[in-house]
Amino acid sequence: MQADYIIAGGGGAGLSLLHHLLFSPLQHKRILVLDRESKETNDRTWCYWSAQRPRYQSAVHHTWDTMAFHTHTFSHTAKISPYTYYHIRSADFYQEVRELAASFSNVDIIQAEVYGSGETSDSVWVETSLGIIKASYLFTSVASLPSLPPHPHHTLLAQNFLGWRIKTAQLAFDPGVFTLMDFRAEDQTLPTFFYMLPYSESEALVEVTQFSPQFHSFEGFEEKLHRYITDQLGVTMYAIEEDEEGSIPMTSVQFPTQEGERIYRIGTVGGDTKPTTGYTFQNIQKHCKQIVAELQGKRITRRMGSRYRFLDRLLLHIMREEPEKVSYIMERLFGSTRWPTILRFLDEESHLLQELKMVVRLPWFPFLRALFSPKSQKPHVALETPVARERMANTE
Ligand SMILES: Cc1cc2nc3c(=O)[nH]c(=O)nc-3n(C[C@H](O)[C@H](O)[C@H](O)COP(=O)(O)OP(=O)(O)OC[C@H]3O[C@@H](n4cnc5c(N)ncnc54)[C@H](O)[C@@H]3O)c2cc1C
């Protein structure tokens, strides 16, 4: 078997790249997508904000134009125009891309395990459960996270979350308003907030999120979620229709985006996750756009965002060293700056002046402590997460 392009991993990044390729002059290339799973179930939901029309139109499940933010001492609801908050069910996304791919005879999506890969001067090879497959380029989201030596200035945290899609007989929710963060959790020993996407007056996805040094640590999450639903949302009787949990790596360490000349890393393992929020989906789209341009010999300079990485690094340090301060910092941020400006900043598309205006309104001391803390000089990141270990184990 031979191809021009192999896409290893047909999840969020792999199928996004396929979509970008099929809408480009490279659509005639022989493309092979390999995934160990059939990707027919709804294994996650993706949300993102954007001021543009959605790329995956039939996968959009719900949209909101009004956002809420809460702490114990501050509550605010506001429109986020020009942005819209989009919610995509992964099963619909996989189906939309598969249907598009089905109209191209030069594209195959195959269920197979990927064990390893390498490159020569003019080709790549991928070892799979179907044998060795060769191609000109490989785009992989199944590689392990890079295992880097401890780094003196970086933190690695896990964003652990548990979500329930609940249904109730009560008219409990305002379907026009989603909650980005609600810090009214009693215990902030680790930064903890709730997130809510109401689909109707009686149905919503409610999640609890915690930033933790431990990956896949969900102890007490069910209890927190239940208490939030009953005490804060006032929903006394509800049924859990679906649940979702995840553990997203958050680090300011920049992952390599390429292994050699012909192997590109994409998705989470390609560094597409925003270090302090865990949002990845939109960065994947930007990364795919850049790769497709590069394959055509065009060079789009991807914004390196060094000042964003600097702020990410400080904030991650505060999250680890002064977790109880996080809700106050967020309150100051969301209480003093227009929300579209914050969203633009989180997208790393803001201007320096906007950022300066925003940063001077934040409490300075935690940031100064993070900057000068002796702890930040000590190595504390050995970037080998359980995700990496699991992936490496799977390739053995
Ligand atoms: C539950 C959950 C919810 C999330 N929600 C959001 C959100 O709302 N917004 C946002 O921006 N980000 C979100 N993220 C983060 C990020 O967008 C997702 O993790 C996204 O799926 C990353 O895309 P990916 O292609 O890197 O990984 P994946 O989508 O996980 O794709 C990797 C693919 O590789 C396959 N694979 C792995 N190993 C092998 C192997 N050895 N051989 C063959 N196939 C293999 C897997 O089956 C999988 O299909 C979420 C993450 C999780 C876990």
The ligand as an SDF file (V2000), in Angstrom:
LIG
                    3D

 53 58  0  0  0  0  0  0  0  0999 V2000
  -13.4550   14.8580   26.4350 C   0  0  0  0  0  0  0  0  0  0  0  0
  -12.7030   16.0030   25.7900 C   0  0  0  0  0  0  0  0  0  0  0  0
  -13.3720   17.1850   25.4830 C   0  0  0  0  0  0  0  0  0  0  0  0
  -12.6830   18.2560   24.8910 C   0  0  0  0  0  0  0  0  0  0  0  0
  -13.3640   19.4100   24.6130 N   0  0  0  0  0  0  0  0  0  0  0  0
  -12.7260   20.4080   23.9870 C   0  0  0  0  0  0  0  0  0  0  0  0
  -13.4390   21.6010   23.6360 C   0  0  0  0  0  0  0  0  0  0  0  0
  -14.6060   21.7670   23.9700 O   0  0  0  0  0  0  0  0  0  0  0  0
  -12.7790   22.5460   22.9250 N   0  0  0  0  0  0  0  0  0  0  0  0
  -11.4680   22.4030   22.5360 C   0  0  0  0  0  0  0  0  0  0  0  0
  -10.9440   23.3000   21.8680 O   0  0  0  0  0  0  0  0  0  0  0  0
  -10.7760   21.3060   22.9120 N   0  0  0  0  0  0  0  0  0  0  0  0
  -11.3570   20.3160   23.6060 C   0  0  0  0  0  0  0  0  0  0  0  0
  -10.6490   19.1880   23.9290 N   0  0  0  0  0  0  0  0  0  0  0  0
   -9.2150   19.1330   23.6040 C   0  0  0  0  0  0  0  0  0  0  0  0
   -8.9340   18.7110   22.1340 C   0  0  0  0  0  0  0  0  0  0  0  0
   -9.6620   19.5140   21.2360 O   0  0  0  0  0  0  0  0  0  0  0  0
   -9.2890   17.2830   21.8630 C   0  0  0  0  0  0  0  0  0  0  0  0
   -8.5460   16.4350   22.7020 O   0  0  0  0  0  0  0  0  0  0  0  0
   -9.0550   16.8920   20.4100 C   0  0  0  0  0  0  0  0  0  0  0  0
   -9.7500   15.6840   20.1920 O   0  0  0  0  0  0  0  0  0  0  0  0
   -7.5900   16.7650   20.0630 C   0  0  0  0  0  0  0  0  0  0  0  0
   -7.4660   16.2640   18.7660 O   0  0  0  0  0  0  0  0  0  0  0  0
   -6.3450   15.2000   18.4190 P   0  0  0  0  0  0  0  0  0  0  0  0
   -6.5450   14.8110   17.0030 O   0  0  0  0  0  0  0  0  0  0  0  0
   -5.0350   15.6950   18.8730 O   0  0  0  0  0  0  0  0  0  0  0  0
   -6.6630   13.9410   19.3420 O   0  0  0  0  0  0  0  0  0  0  0  0
   -7.8630   12.9120   19.1740 P   0  0  0  0  0  0  0  0  0  0  0  0
   -9.0860   13.6090   18.7440 O   0  0  0  0  0  0  0  0  0  0  0  0
   -7.8920   12.1340   20.4400 O   0  0  0  0  0  0  0  0  0  0  0  0
   -7.4020   11.9930   17.9620 O   0  0  0  0  0  0  0  0  0  0  0  0
   -6.3560   11.0660   18.0660 C   0  0  0  0  0  0  0  0  0  0  0  0
   -6.8080    9.8240   17.3100 C   0  0  0  0  0  0  0  0  0  0  0  0
   -5.7270    8.9210   17.2380 O   0  0  0  0  0  0  0  0  0  0  0  0
   -6.2200    7.6050   17.3990 C   0  0  0  0  0  0  0  0  0  0  0  0
   -5.0870    6.7990   17.8800 N   0  0  0  0  0  0  0  0  0  0  0  0
   -4.3800    6.9820   19.0200 C   0  0  0  0  0  0  0  0  0  0  0  0
   -3.3560    6.1120   19.0730 N   0  0  0  0  0  0  0  0  0  0  0  0
   -3.4280    5.3530   17.9360 C   0  0  0  0  0  0  0  0  0  0  0  0
   -2.6410    4.3100   17.3910 C   0  0  0  0  0  0  0  0  0  0  0  0
   -1.5540    3.8430   18.0230 N   0  0  0  0  0  0  0  0  0  0  0  0
   -3.0000    3.7840   16.2080 N   0  0  0  0  0  0  0  0  0  0  0  0
   -4.0900    4.2500   15.5330 C   0  0  0  0  0  0  0  0  0  0  0  0
   -4.8650    5.2440   15.9940 N   0  0  0  0  0  0  0  0  0  0  0  0
   -4.5400    5.7950   17.1730 C   0  0  0  0  0  0  0  0  0  0  0  0
   -7.3610    7.7320   18.3860 C   0  0  0  0  0  0  0  0  0  0  0  0
   -8.2840    6.6810   18.2270 O   0  0  0  0  0  0  0  0  0  0  0  0
   -7.9510    9.0910   17.9920 C   0  0  0  0  0  0  0  0  0  0  0  0
   -9.0130    8.9600   17.0840 O   0  0  0  0  0  0  0  0  0  0  0  0
  -11.2990   18.1250   24.5670 C   0  0  0  0  0  0  0  0  0  0  0  0
  -10.6340   16.9450   24.8990 C   0  0  0  0  0  0  0  0  0  0  0  0
  -11.3180   15.9020   25.5120 C   0  0  0  0  0  0  0  0  0  0  0  0
  -10.5410   14.6510   25.8740 C   0  0  0  0  0  0  0  0  0  0  0  0
  1  2  1  0
  2  3  1  0
  2 52  2  0
  3  4  2  0
  4  5  1  0
  4 50  1  0
  5  6  2  0
  6  7  1  0
  6 13  1  0
  7  8  2  0
  7  9  1  0
  9 10  1  0
 10 11  2  0
 10 12  1  0
 12 13  2  0
 13 14  1  0
 14 15  1  0
 14 50  1  0
 15 16  1  0
 16 17  1  0
 16 18  1  0
 18 19  1  0
 18 20  1  0
 20 21  1  0
 20 22  1  0
 22 23  1  0
 23 24  1  0
 24 25  2  0
 24 26  1  0
 24 27  1  0
 27 28  1  0
 28 29  2  0
 28 30  1  0
 28 31  1  0
 31 32  1  0
 32 33  1  0
 33 34  1  0
 33 48  1  0
 34 35  1  0
 35 36  1  0
 35 46  1  0
 36 37  1  0
 36 45  1  0
 37 38  2  0
 38 39  1  0
 39 40  1  0
 39 45  2  0
 40 41  1  0
 40 42  2  0
 42 43  1  0
 43 44  2  0
 44 45  1  0
 46 47  1  0
 46 48  1  0
 48 49  1  0
 50 51  2  0
 51 52  1  0
 52 53  1  0
M  END
$$$$
